[in-house]
Amino acid sequence: MQAQDIQQLIEQGLPGAQVTVRGDDGQHFEAEIVYEGFAGHSVLAQHRMVYETLGERMGGEIHALALRTRAA
């Protein structure tokens, strides 16, 4: 899995989100997501929304994903 693959999955799951993903070892990544849909949600809820876009890849193809999220 590459950073651009993760970015595309998140963008598909959260339409209109501004997503930046970094990571060059194929397993450990960090992502910054700015999304209007995060408004009114706790940070934990925002992170769950992102994890839902990645499904079973979390803990499998993606070993670790550090998130920074905020509403647009």
mmCIF file of the N, C-alpha and C atoms, coordinates in Angstrom:
data_MODEL
# 
_entry.id   MODEL 
# 
loop_
_atom_site.group_PDB 
_atom_site.id 
_atom_site.type_symbol 
_atom_site.label_atom_id 
_atom_site.label_alt_id 
_atom_site.label_comp_id 
_atom_site.label_asym_id 
_atom_site.label_entity_id 
_atom_site.label_seq_id 
_atom_site.pdbx_PDB_ins_code 
_atom_site.Cartn_x 
_atom_site.Cartn_y 
_atom_site.Cartn_z 
_atom_site.occupancy 
_atom_site.B_iso_or_equiv 
_atom_site.pdbx_formal_charge 
_atom_site.auth_seq_id 
_atom_site.auth_comp_id 
_atom_site.auth_asym_id 
_atom_site.auth_atom_id 
_atom_site.pdbx_PDB_model_num 
ATOM 1   N N  . MET A 1 1  ? 0.861   -1.177 0.000  1.00 0.00 ? 1  MET A N  1 
ATOM 2   C CA . MET A 1 1  ? 0.000   0.000  0.000  1.00 0.00 ? 1  MET A CA 1 
ATOM 3   C C  . MET A 1 1  ? 0.905   1.237  0.000  1.00 0.00 ? 1  MET A C  1 
ATOM 4   N N  . GLN A 1 2  ? 0.537   2.182  -0.829 1.00 0.00 ? 2  GLN A N  1 
ATOM 5   C CA . GLN A 1 2  ? 1.285   3.423  -0.948 1.00 0.00 ? 2  GLN A CA 1 
ATOM 6   C C  . GLN A 1 2  ? 0.458   4.582  -0.395 1.00 0.00 ? 2  GLN A C  1 
ATOM 7   N N  . ALA A 1 3  ? 1.131   5.663  -0.053 1.00 0.00 ? 3  ALA A N  1 
ATOM 8   C CA . ALA A 1 3  ? 0.459   6.843  0.506  1.00 0.00 ? 3  ALA A CA 1 
ATOM 9   C C  . ALA A 1 3  ? -0.645  7.344  -0.427 1.00 0.00 ? 3  ALA A C  1 
ATOM 10  N N  . GLN A 1 4  ? -0.391  7.345  -1.724 1.00 0.00 ? 4  GLN A N  1 
ATOM 11  C CA . GLN A 1 4  ? -1.392  7.848  -2.668 1.00 0.00 ? 4  GLN A CA 1 
ATOM 12  C C  . GLN A 1 4  ? -2.632  6.952  -2.705 1.00 0.00 ? 4  GLN A C  1 
ATOM 13  N N  . ASP A 1 5  ? -2.468  5.650  -2.469 1.00 0.00 ? 5  ASP A N  1 
ATOM 14  C CA . ASP A 1 5  ? -3.612  4.740  -2.416 1.00 0.00 ? 5  ASP A CA 1 
ATOM 15  C C  . ASP A 1 5  ? -4.501  5.081  -1.223 1.00 0.00 ? 5  ASP A C  1 
ATOM 16  N N  . ILE A 1 6  ? -3.877  5.330  -0.083 1.00 0.00 ? 6  ILE A N  1 
ATOM 17  C CA . ILE A 1 6  ? -4.623  5.690  1.127  1.00 0.00 ? 6  ILE A CA 1 
ATOM 18  C C  . ILE A 1 6  ? -5.333  7.017  0.916  1.00 0.00 ? 6  ILE A C  1 
ATOM 19  N N  . GLN A 1 7  ? -4.635  7.971  0.314  1.00 0.00 ? 7  GLN A N  1 
ATOM 20  C CA . GLN A 1 7  ? -5.235  9.279  0.042  1.00 0.00 ? 7  GLN A CA 1 
ATOM 21  C C  . GLN A 1 7  ? -6.483  9.117  -0.818 1.00 0.00 ? 7  GLN A C  1 
ATOM 22  N N  . GLN A 1 8  ? -6.406  8.314  -1.857 1.00 0.00 ? 8  GLN A N  1 
ATOM 23  C CA . GLN A 1 8  ? -7.553  8.111  -2.746 1.00 0.00 ? 8  GLN A CA 1 
ATOM 24  C C  . GLN A 1 8  ? -8.721  7.453  -2.018 1.00 0.00 ? 8  GLN A C  1 
ATOM 25  N N  . LEU A 1 9  ? -8.447  6.476  -1.172 1.00 0.00 ? 9  LEU A N  1 
ATOM 26  C CA . LEU A 1 9  ? -9.505  5.797  -0.416 1.00 0.00 ? 9  LEU A CA 1 
ATOM 27  C C  . LEU A 1 9  ? -10.218 6.770  0.519  1.00 0.00 ? 9  LEU A C  1 
ATOM 28  N N  . ILE A 1 10 ? -9.449  7.601  1.198  1.00 0.00 ? 10 ILE A N  1 
ATOM 29  C CA . ILE A 1 10 ? -10.045 8.576  2.116  1.00 0.00 ? 10 ILE A CA 1 
ATOM 30  C C  . ILE A 1 10 ? -10.861 9.599  1.335  1.00 0.00 ? 10 ILE A C  1 
ATOM 31  N N  . GLU A 1 11 ? -10.327 10.082 0.226  1.00 0.00 ? 11 GLU A N  1 
ATOM 32  C CA . GLU A 1 11 ? -11.054 11.060 -0.592 1.00 0.00 ? 11 GLU A CA 1 
ATOM 33  C C  . GLU A 1 11 ? -12.350 10.477 -1.146 1.00 0.00 ? 11 GLU A C  1 
ATOM 34  N N  . GLN A 1 12 ? -12.345 9.217  -1.500 1.00 0.00 ? 12 GLN A N  1 
ATOM 35  C CA . GLN A 1 12 ? -13.567 8.566  -1.995 1.00 0.00 ? 12 GLN A CA 1 
ATOM 36  C C  . GLN A 1 12 ? -14.598 8.432  -0.876 1.00 0.00 ? 12 GLN A C  1 
ATOM 37  N N  . GLY A 1 13 ? -14.131 8.115  0.318  1.00 0.00 ? 13 GLY A N  1 
ATOM 38  C CA . GLY A 1 13 ? -15.026 7.914  1.446  1.00 0.00 ? 13 GLY A CA 1 
ATOM 39  C C  . GLY A 1 13 ? -15.524 9.194  2.079  1.00 0.00 ? 13 GLY A C  1 
ATOM 40  N N  . LEU A 1 14 ? -14.747 10.267 1.933  1.00 0.00 ? 14 LEU A N  1 
ATOM 41  C CA . LEU A 1 14 ? -15.095 11.575 2.486  1.00 0.00 ? 14 LEU A CA 1 
ATOM 42  C C  . LEU A 1 14 ? -15.042 12.608 1.359  1.00 0.00 ? 14 LEU A C  1 
ATOM 43  N N  . PRO A 1 15 ? -16.036 12.603 0.473  1.00 0.00 ? 15 PRO A N  1 
ATOM 44  C CA . PRO A 1 15 ? -16.018 13.494 -0.696 1.00 0.00 ? 15 PRO A CA 1 
ATOM 45  C C  . PRO A 1 15 ? -15.835 14.956 -0.303 1.00 0.00 ? 15 PRO A C  1 
ATOM 46  N N  . GLY A 1 16 ? -14.918 15.610 -0.984 1.00 0.00 ? 16 GLY A N  1 
ATOM 47  C CA . GLY A 1 16 ? -14.649 17.014 -0.729 1.00 0.00 ? 16 GLY A CA 1 
ATOM 48  C C  . GLY A 1 16 ? -13.570 17.259 0.308  1.00 0.00 ? 16 GLY A C  1 
ATOM 49  N N  . ALA A 1 17 ? -13.078 16.198 0.937  1.00 0.00 ? 17 ALA A N  1 
ATOM 50  C CA . ALA A 1 17 ? -12.029 16.345 1.950  1.00 0.00 ? 17 ALA A CA 1 
ATOM 51  C C  . ALA A 1 17 ? -10.707 16.739 1.291  1.00 0.00 ? 17 ALA A C  1 
ATOM 52  N N  . GLN A 1 18 ? -9.934  17.520 2.024  1.00 0.00 ? 18 GLN A N  1 
ATOM 53  C CA . GLN A 1 18 ? -8.567  17.832 1.615  1.00 0.00 ? 18 GLN A CA 1 
ATOM 54  C C  . GLN A 1 18 ? -7.672  16.868 2.379  1.00 0.00 ? 18 GLN A C  1 
ATOM 55  N N  . VAL A 1 19 ? -6.976  15.993 1.656  1.00 0.00 ? 19 VAL A N  1 
ATOM 56  C CA . VAL A 1 19 ? -6.232  14.898 2.278  1.00 0.00 ? 19 VAL A CA 1 
ATOM 57  C C  . VAL A 1 19 ? -4.773  14.939 1.854  1.00 0.00 ? 19 VAL A C  1 
ATOM 58  N N  . THR A 1 20 ? -3.886  14.828 2.835  1.00 0.00 ? 20 THR A N  1 
ATOM 59  C CA . THR A 1 20 ? -2.457  14.684 2.580  1.00 0.00 ? 20 THR A CA 1 
ATOM 60  C C  . THR A 1 20 ? -1.985  13.469 3.365  1.00 0.00 ? 20 THR A C  1 
ATOM 61  N N  . VAL A 1 21 ? -1.344  12.520 2.677  1.00 0.00 ? 21 VAL A N  1 
ATOM 62  C CA . VAL A 1 21 ? -0.835  11.317 3.338  1.00 0.00 ? 21 VAL A CA 1 
ATOM 63  C C  . VAL A 1 21 ? 0.652   11.206 3.049  1.00 0.00 ? 21 VAL A C  1 
ATOM 64  N N  . ARG A 1 22 ? 1.409   10.904 4.102  1.00 0.00 ? 22 ARG A N  1 
ATOM 65  C CA . ARG A 1 22 ? 2.857   10.712 3.970  1.00 0.00 ? 22 ARG A CA 1 
ATOM 66  C C  . ARG A 1 22 ? 3.225   9.348  4.537  1.00 0.00 ? 22 ARG A C  1 
ATOM 67  N N  . GLY A 1 23 ? 4.288   8.806  4.032  1.00 0.00 ? 23 GLY A N  1 
ATOM 68  C CA . GLY A 1 23 ? 4.799   7.522  4.506  1.00 0.00 ? 23 GLY A CA 1 
ATOM 69  C C  . GLY A 1 23 ? 5.516   6.834  3.371  1.00 0.00 ? 23 GLY A C  1 
ATOM 70  N N  . ASP A 1 24 ? 6.717   6.360  3.641  1.00 0.00 ? 24 ASP A N  1 
ATOM 71  C CA . ASP A 1 24 ? 7.487   5.796  2.540  1.00 0.00 ? 24 ASP A CA 1 
ATOM 72  C C  . ASP A 1 24 ? 7.944   4.358  2.778  1.00 0.00 ? 24 ASP A C  1 
ATOM 73  N N  . ASP A 1 25 ? 7.483   3.725  3.867  1.00 0.00 ? 25 ASP A N  1 
ATOM 74  C CA . ASP A 1 25 ? 7.901   2.342  4.096  1.00 0.00 ? 25 ASP A CA 1 
ATOM 75  C C  . ASP A 1 25 ? 6.811   1.328  3.741  1.00 0.00 ? 25 ASP A C  1 
ATOM 76  N N  . GLY A 1 26 ? 5.649   1.824  3.273  1.00 0.00 ? 26 GLY A N  1 
ATOM 77  C CA . GLY A 1 26 ? 4.585   0.939  2.853  1.00 0.00 ? 26 GLY A CA 1 
ATOM 78  C C  . GLY A 1 26 ? 3.703   0.403  3.966  1.00 0.00 ? 26 GLY A C  1 
ATOM 79  N N  . GLN A 1 27 ? 3.996   0.746  5.233  1.00 0.00 ? 27 GLN A N  1 
ATOM 80  C CA . GLN A 1 27 ? 3.197   0.249  6.351  1.00 0.00 ? 27 GLN A CA 1 
ATOM 81  C C  . GLN A 1 27 ? 2.829   1.324  7.366  1.00 0.00 ? 27 GLN A C  1 
ATOM 82  N N  . HIS A 1 28 ? 3.692   2.304  7.539  1.00 0.00 ? 28 HIS A N  1 
ATOM 83  C CA . HIS A 1 28 ? 3.473   3.358  8.529  1.00 0.00 ? 28 HIS A CA 1 
ATOM 84  C C  . HIS A 1 28 ? 3.220   4.681  7.803  1.00 0.00 ? 28 HIS A C  1 
ATOM 85  N N  . PHE A 1 29 ? 2.081   5.310  8.148  1.00 0.00 ? 29 PHE A N  1 
ATOM 86  C CA . PHE A 1 29 ? 1.679   6.511  7.435  1.00 0.00 ? 29 PHE A CA 1 
ATOM 87  C C  . PHE A 1 29 ? 1.183   7.570  8.405  1.00 0.00 ? 29 PHE A C  1 
ATOM 88  N N  . GLU A 1 30 ? 1.161   8.796  7.936  1.00 0.00 ? 30 GLU A N  1 
ATOM 89  C CA . GLU A 1 30 ? 0.514   9.879  8.672  1.00 0.00 ? 30 GLU A CA 1 
ATOM 90  C C  . GLU A 1 30 ? -0.345  10.644 7.682  1.00 0.00 ? 30 GLU A C  1 
ATOM 91  N N  . ALA A 1 31 ? -1.515  11.049 8.151  1.00 0.00 ? 31 ALA A N  1 
ATOM 92  C CA . ALA A 1 31 ? -2.455  11.722 7.265  1.00 0.00 ? 31 ALA A CA 1 
ATOM 93  C C  . ALA A 1 31 ? -3.017  12.958 7.947  1.00 0.00 ? 31 ALA A C  1 
ATOM 94  N N  . GLU A 1 32 ? -3.215  13.994 7.140  1.00 0.00 ? 32 GLU A N  1 
ATOM 95  C CA . GLU A 1 32 ? -3.900  15.202 7.595  1.00 0.00 ? 32 GLU A CA 1 
ATOM 96  C C  . GLU A 1 32 ? -5.145  15.340 6.740  1.00 0.00 ? 32 GLU A C  1 
ATOM 97  N N  . ILE A 1 33 ? -6.297  15.433 7.402  1.00 0.00 ? 33 ILE A N  1 
ATOM 98  C CA . ILE A 1 33 ? -7.563  15.502 6.689  1.00 0.00 ? 33 ILE A CA 1 
ATOM 99  C C  . ILE A 1 33 ? -8.366  16.696 7.178  1.00 0.00 ? 33 ILE A C  1 
ATOM 100 N N  . VAL A 1 34 ? -8.778  17.536 6.239  1.00 0.00 ? 34 VAL A N  1 
ATOM 101 C CA . VAL A 1 34 ? -9.658  18.665 6.534  1.00 0.00 ? 34 VAL A CA 1 
ATOM 102 C C  . VAL A 1 34 ? -10.950 18.377 5.793  1.00 0.00 ? 34 VAL A C  1 
ATOM 103 N N  . TYR A 1 35 ? -12.061 18.310 6.572  1.00 0.00 ? 35 TYR A N  1 
ATOM 104 C CA . TYR A 1 35 ? -13.321 17.864 5.979  1.00 0.00 ? 35 TYR A CA 1 
ATOM 105 C C  . TYR A 1 35 ? -14.487 18.562 6.658  1.00 0.00 ? 35 TYR A C  1 
ATOM 106 N N  . GLU A 1 36 ? -15.354 19.141 5.861  1.00 0.00 ? 36 GLU A N  1 
ATOM 107 C CA . GLU A 1 36 ? -16.535 19.838 6.381  1.00 0.00 ? 36 GLU A CA 1 
ATOM 108 C C  . GLU A 1 36 ? -17.394 18.934 7.254  1.00 0.00 ? 36 GLU A C  1 
ATOM 109 N N  . GLY A 1 37 ? -17.478 17.683 6.884  1.00 0.00 ? 37 GLY A N  1 
ATOM 110 C CA . GLY A 1 37 ? -18.307 16.718 7.593  1.00 0.00 ? 37 GLY A CA 1 
ATOM 111 C C  . GLY A 1 37 ? -17.845 16.421 9.006  1.00 0.00 ? 37 GLY A C  1 
ATOM 112 N N  . PHE A 1 38 ? -16.646 16.858 9.369  1.00 0.00 ? 38 PHE A N  1 
ATOM 113 C CA . PHE A 1 38 ? -16.151 16.663 10.733 1.00 0.00 ? 38 PHE A CA 1 
ATOM 114 C C  . PHE A 1 38 ? -16.766 17.653 11.720 1.00 0.00 ? 38 PHE A C  1 
ATOM 115 N N  . ALA A 1 39 ? -17.362 18.716 11.220 1.00 0.00 ? 39 ALA A N  1 
ATOM 116 C CA . ALA A 1 39 ? -17.922 19.754 12.094 1.00 0.00 ? 39 ALA A CA 1 
ATOM 117 C C  . ALA A 1 39 ? -18.900 19.150 13.093 1.00 0.00 ? 39 ALA A C  1 
ATOM 118 N N  . GLY A 1 40 ? -18.717 19.494 14.354 1.00 0.00 ? 40 GLY A N  1 
ATOM 119 C CA . GLY A 1 40 ? -19.610 19.022 15.409 1.00 0.00 ? 40 GLY A CA 1 
ATOM 120 C C  . GLY A 1 40 ? -19.278 17.646 15.944 1.00 0.00 ? 40 GLY A C  1 
ATOM 121 N N  . HIS A 1 41 ? -18.262 17.001 15.399 1.00 0.00 ? 41 HIS A N  1 
ATOM 122 C CA . HIS A 1 41 ? -17.858 15.665 15.848 1.00 0.00 ? 41 HIS A CA 1 
ATOM 123 C C  . HIS A 1 41 ? -16.587 15.755 16.687 1.00 0.00 ? 41 HIS A C  1 
ATOM 124 N N  . SER A 1 42 ? -16.479 14.893 17.682 1.00 0.00 ? 42 SER A N  1 
ATOM 125 C CA . SER A 1 42 ? -15.267 14.819 18.495 1.00 0.00 ? 42 SER A CA 1 
ATOM 126 C C  . SER A 1 42 ? -14.111 14.318 17.633 1.00 0.00 ? 42 SER A C  1 
ATOM 127 N N  . VAL A 1 43 ? -12.902 14.505 18.112 1.00 0.00 ? 43 VAL A N  1 
ATOM 128 C CA . VAL A 1 43 ? -11.725 14.011 17.392 1.00 0.00 ? 43 VAL A CA 1 
ATOM 129 C C  . VAL A 1 43 ? -11.823 12.498 17.228 1.00 0.00 ? 43 VAL A C  1 
ATOM 130 N N  . LEU A 1 44 ? -12.256 11.801 18.263 1.00 0.00 ? 44 LEU A N  1 
ATOM 131 C CA . LEU A 1 44 ? -12.400 10.354 18.175 1.00 0.00 ? 44 LEU A CA 1 
ATOM 132 C C  . LEU A 1 44 ? -13.386 9.965  17.074 1.00 0.00 ? 44 LEU A C  1 
ATOM 133 N N  . ALA A 1 45 ? -14.503 10.645 16.996 1.00 0.00 ? 45 ALA A N  1 
ATOM 134 C CA . ALA A 1 45 ? -15.493 10.367 15.951 1.00 0.00 ? 45 ALA A CA 1 
ATOM 135 C C  . ALA A 1 45 ? -14.925 10.675 14.565 1.00 0.00 ? 45 ALA A C  1 
ATOM 136 N N  . GLN A 1 46 ? -14.150 11.749 14.455 1.00 0.00 ? 46 GLN A N  1 
ATOM 137 C CA . GLN A 1 46 ? -13.515 12.098 13.184 1.00 0.00 ? 46 GLN A CA 1 
ATOM 138 C C  . GLN A 1 46 ? -12.572 10.976 12.750 1.00 0.00 ? 46 GLN A C  1 
ATOM 139 N N  . HIS A 1 47 ? -11.783 10.470 13.677 1.00 0.00 ? 47 HIS A N  1 
ATOM 140 C CA . HIS A 1 47 ? -10.841 9.397  13.358 1.00 0.00 ? 47 HIS A CA 1 
ATOM 141 C C  . HIS A 1 47 ? -11.593 8.132  12.945 1.00 0.00 ? 47 HIS A C  1 
ATOM 142 N N  . ARG A 1 48 ? -12.686 7.836  13.615 1.00 0.00 ? 48 ARG A N  1 
ATOM 143 C CA . ARG A 1 48 ? -13.493 6.666  13.229 1.00 0.00 ? 48 ARG A CA 1 
ATOM 144 C C  . ARG A 1 48 ? -14.013 6.811  11.808 1.00 0.00 ? 48 ARG A C  1 
ATOM 145 N N  . MET A 1 49 ? -14.410 8.018  11.447 1.00 0.00 ? 49 MET A N  1 
ATOM 146 C CA . MET A 1 49 ? -14.907 8.256  10.084 1.00 0.00 ? 49 MET A CA 1 
ATOM 147 C C  . MET A 1 49 ? -13.813 7.949  9.059  1.00 0.00 ? 49 MET A C  1 
ATOM 148 N N  . VAL A 1 50 ? -12.591 8.349  9.368  1.00 0.00 ? 50 VAL A N  1 
ATOM 149 C CA . VAL A 1 50 ? -11.467 8.079  8.460  1.00 0.00 ? 50 VAL A CA 1 
ATOM 150 C C  . VAL A 1 50 ? -11.201 6.580  8.402  1.00 0.00 ? 50 VAL A C  1 
ATOM 151 N N  . TYR A 1 51 ? -11.137 5.920  9.557  1.00 0.00 ? 51 TYR A N  1 
ATOM 152 C CA . TYR A 1 51 ? -10.869 4.483  9.587  1.00 0.00 ? 51 TYR A CA 1 
ATOM 153 C C  . TYR A 1 51 ? -11.925 3.707  8.803  1.00 0.00 ? 51 TYR A C  1 
ATOM 154 N N  . GLU A 1 52 ? -13.163 4.163  8.833  1.00 0.00 ? 52 GLU A N  1 
ATOM 155 C CA . GLU A 1 52 ? -14.226 3.490  8.079  1.00 0.00 ? 52 GLU A CA 1 
ATOM 156 C C  . GLU A 1 52 ? -13.947 3.516  6.580  1.00 0.00 ? 52 GLU A C  1 
ATOM 157 N N  . THR A 1 53 ? -13.285 4.567  6.094  1.00 0.00 ? 53 THR A N  1 
ATOM 158 C CA . THR A 1 53 ? -12.975 4.638  4.663  1.00 0.00 ? 53 THR A CA 1 
ATOM 159 C C  . THR A 1 53 ? -11.930 3.604  4.270  1.00 0.00 ? 53 THR A C  1 
ATOM 160 N N  . LEU A 1 54 ? -11.153 3.134  5.237  1.00 0.00 ? 54 LEU A N  1 
ATOM 161 C CA . LEU A 1 54 ? -10.057 2.199  4.966  1.00 0.00 ? 54 LEU A CA 1 
ATOM 162 C C  . LEU A 1 54 ? -10.426 0.750  5.259  1.00 0.00 ? 54 LEU A C  1 
ATOM 163 N N  . GLY A 1 55 ? -11.493 0.548  6.008  1.00 0.00 ? 55 GLY A N  1 
ATOM 164 C CA . GLY A 1 55 ? -11.999 -0.798 6.275  1.00 0.00 ? 55 GLY A CA 1 
ATOM 165 C C  . GLY A 1 55 ? -10.957 -1.745 6.843  1.00 0.00 ? 55 GLY A C  1 
ATOM 166 N N  . GLU A 1 56 ? -10.936 -2.947 6.295  1.00 0.00 ? 56 GLU A N  1 
ATOM 167 C CA . GLU A 1 56 ? -10.073 -4.012 6.798  1.00 0.00 ? 56 GLU A CA 1 
ATOM 168 C C  . GLU A 1 56 ? -8.594  -3.791 6.509  1.00 0.00 ? 56 GLU A C  1 
ATOM 169 N N  . ARG A 1 57 ? -8.279  -2.785 5.722  1.00 0.00 ? 57 ARG A N  1 
ATOM 170 C CA . ARG A 1 57 ? -6.865  -2.505 5.435  1.00 0.00 ? 57 ARG A CA 1 
ATOM 171 C C  . ARG A 1 57 ? -6.127  -2.068 6.703  1.00 0.00 ? 57 ARG A C  1 
ATOM 172 N N  . MET A 1 58 ? -6.887  -1.444 7.636  1.00 0.00 ? 58 MET A N  1 
ATOM 173 C CA . MET A 1 58 ? -6.276  -1.035 8.899  1.00 0.00 ? 58 MET A CA 1 
ATOM 174 C C  . MET A 1 58 ? -5.905  -2.278 9.696  1.00 0.00 ? 58 MET A C  1 
ATOM 175 N N  . GLY A 1 59 ? -4.665  -2.320 10.153 1.00 0.00 ? 59 GLY A N  1 
ATOM 176 C CA . GLY A 1 59 ? -4.194  -3.477 10.896 1.00 0.00 ? 59 GLY A CA 1 
ATOM 177 C C  . GLY A 1 59 ? -3.703  -4.591 9.994  1.00 0.00 ? 59 GLY A C  1 
ATOM 178 N N  . GLY A 1 60 ? -3.927  -4.432 8.706  1.00 0.00 ? 60 GLY A N  1 
ATOM 179 C CA . GLY A 1 60 ? -3.452  -5.408 7.728  1.00 0.00 ? 60 GLY A CA 1 
ATOM 180 C C  . GLY A 1 60 ? -2.405  -4.757 6.845  1.00 0.00 ? 60 GLY A C  1 
ATOM 181 N N  . GLU A 1 61 ? -2.861  -4.284 5.695  1.00 0.00 ? 61 GLU A N  1 
ATOM 182 C CA . GLU A 1 61 ? -1.952  -3.607 4.767  1.00 0.00 ? 61 GLU A CA 1 
ATOM 183 C C  . GLU A 1 61 ? -1.382  -2.327 5.368  1.00 0.00 ? 61 GLU A C  1 
ATOM 184 N N  . ILE A 1 62 ? -2.177  -1.681 6.200  1.00 0.00 ? 62 ILE A N  1 
ATOM 185 C CA . ILE A 1 62 ? -1.741  -0.446 6.856  1.00 0.00 ? 62 ILE A CA 1 
ATOM 186 C C  . ILE A 1 62 ? -1.487  -0.786 8.324  1.00 0.00 ? 62 ILE A C  1 
ATOM 187 N N  . HIS A 1 63 ? -0.228  -0.838 8.693  1.00 0.00 ? 63 HIS A N  1 
ATOM 188 C CA . HIS A 1 63 ? 0.125   -1.213 10.061 1.00 0.00 ? 63 HIS A CA 1 
ATOM 189 C C  . HIS A 1 63 ? -0.173  -0.076 11.036 1.00 0.00 ? 63 HIS A C  1 
ATOM 190 N N  . ALA A 1 64 ? 0.142   1.150  10.634 1.00 0.00 ? 64 ALA A N  1 
ATOM 191 C CA . ALA A 1 64 ? -0.061  2.297  11.529 1.00 0.00 ? 64 ALA A CA 1 
ATOM 192 C C  . ALA A 1 64 ? -0.405  3.528  10.695 1.00 0.00 ? 64 ALA A C  1 
ATOM 193 N N  . LEU A 1 65 ? -1.367  4.297  11.206 1.00 0.00 ? 65 LEU A N  1 
ATOM 194 C CA . LEU A 1 65 ? -1.787  5.528  10.542 1.00 0.00 ? 65 LEU A CA 1 
ATOM 195 C C  . LEU A 1 65 ? -2.020  6.600  11.604 1.00 0.00 ? 65 LEU A C  1 
ATOM 196 N N  . ALA A 1 66 ? -1.139  7.574  11.647 1.00 0.00 ? 66 ALA A N  1 
ATOM 197 C CA . ALA A 1 66 ? -1.308  8.705  12.562 1.00 0.00 ? 66 ALA A CA 1 
ATOM 198 C C  . ALA A 1 66 ? -2.184  9.730  11.872 1.00 0.00 ? 66 ALA A C  1 
ATOM 199 N N  . LEU A 1 67 ? -3.207  10.207 12.585 1.00 0.00 ? 67 LEU A N  1 
ATOM 200 C CA . LEU A 1 67 ? -4.170  11.133 11.991 1.00 0.00 ? 67 LEU A CA 1 
ATOM 201 C C  . LEU A 1 67 ? -4.149  12.498 12.650 1.00 0.00 ? 67 LEU A C  1 
ATOM 202 N N  . ARG A 1 68 ? -4.321  13.515 11.815 1.00 0.00 ? 68 ARG A N  1 
ATOM 203 C CA . ARG A 1 68 ? -4.637  14.882 12.265 1.00 0.00 ? 68 ARG A CA 1 
ATOM 204 C C  . ARG A 1 68 ? -5.861  15.269 11.469 1.00 0.00 ? 68 ARG A C  1 
ATOM 205 N N  . THR A 1 69 ? -6.941  15.534 12.178 1.00 0.00 ? 69 THR A N  1 
ATOM 206 C CA . THR A 1 69 ? -8.192  15.858 11.502 1.00 0.00 ? 69 THR A CA 1 
ATOM 207 C C  . THR A 1 69 ? -8.748  17.164 12.025 1.00 0.00 ? 69 THR A C  1 
ATOM 208 N N  . ARG A 1 70 ? -9.476  17.857 11.151 1.00 0.00 ? 70 ARG A N  1 
ATOM 209 C CA . ARG A 1 70 ? -10.179 19.065 11.578 1.00 0.00 ? 70 ARG A CA 1 
ATOM 210 C C  . ARG A 1 70 ? -11.258 19.400 10.559 1.00 0.00 ? 70 ARG A C  1 
ATOM 211 N N  . ALA A 1 71 ? -12.249 20.133 11.039 1.00 0.00 ? 71 ALA A N  1 
ATOM 212 C CA . ALA A 1 71 ? -13.340 20.559 10.158 1.00 0.00 ? 71 ALA A CA 1 
ATOM 213 C C  . ALA A 1 71 ? -12.862 21.710 9.287  1.00 0.00 ? 71 ALA A C  1 
ATOM 214 N N  . ALA A 1 72 ? -13.399 21.788 8.087  1.00 0.00 ? 72 ALA A N  1 
ATOM 215 C CA . ALA A 1 72 ? -13.044 22.874 7.158  1.00 0.00 ? 72 ALA A CA 1 
ATOM 216 C C  . ALA A 1 72 ? -13.666 24.172 7.601  1.00 0.00 ? 72 ALA A C  1 
# 
